[in-house]
Amino acid sequence: MPSCPGVPAADRRRRPARDRQDHRRRETGPPHRLRFLRVDTIEQAILRSTPLGRPLGPAGYVVARAVAADLLRTGASVIAECVNPLAVTRDAWRATGLDAGARVLETEIVCSDPAEHRRRAETRDPGIPGLVPPTWAEIVAREYERWDRDRLVVDTAGRSVGEAVSVITAAFADQKP
């Protein structure tokens, strides 16, 4: 199960995931079918259905990891789309996959072209009713801890979403089970 963190507007969506089968697999469809979890969607659902407000803290990430763990235990492949700016959140996603017996491909999505990154941030439609994406100033001011372990880094500058997906898919396919 790859966790696909990166800074906002770097285009983390539609990342491939892991594929596994074991004795716990239930008949829920083909094991290669990808299940996509987007923390922004979960957080907006929490905001709409509870008296909670922003900032939510870890609530969306905790819910997403619990849902991912359930899906992984059925043999599904999971794509987790979230920022994960801190080592503690990356560690939690990694543990979720490993605890479920999944292969984990950690992928950092970046956009090395600041002008393109800013353009994306300022013009994107998040596709989630009620979600107000962060401003460019909020994105560049956000705390983002350096990685302390190997991961796949995919630079989306000058790449289409399809090209980025191909890079990740190839890396995942090359990964030993």
Secondary structure as GFF3:
##gff-version 3
##sequence-region A 1 177
A	DSSP	beta_strand	3	4	.	.	.	ID=ss1
A	DSSP	beta_strand	34	38	.	.	.	ID=ss2
A	DSSP	alpha_helix	39	49	.	.	.	ID=ss3
A	DSSP	alpha_helix	59	73	.	.	.	ID=ss4
A	DSSP	beta_strand	77	81	.	.	.	ID=ss5
A	DSSP	alpha_helix	87	99	.	.	.	ID=ss6
A	DSSP	beta_strand	107	110	.	.	.	ID=ss7
A	DSSP	alpha_helix	114	123	.	.	.	ID=ss8
A	DSSP	alpha_helix	136	141	.	.	.	ID=ss9
A	DSSP	beta_strand	152	155	.	.	.	ID=ss10
A	DSSP	alpha_helix	161	174	.	.	.	ID=ss11
###
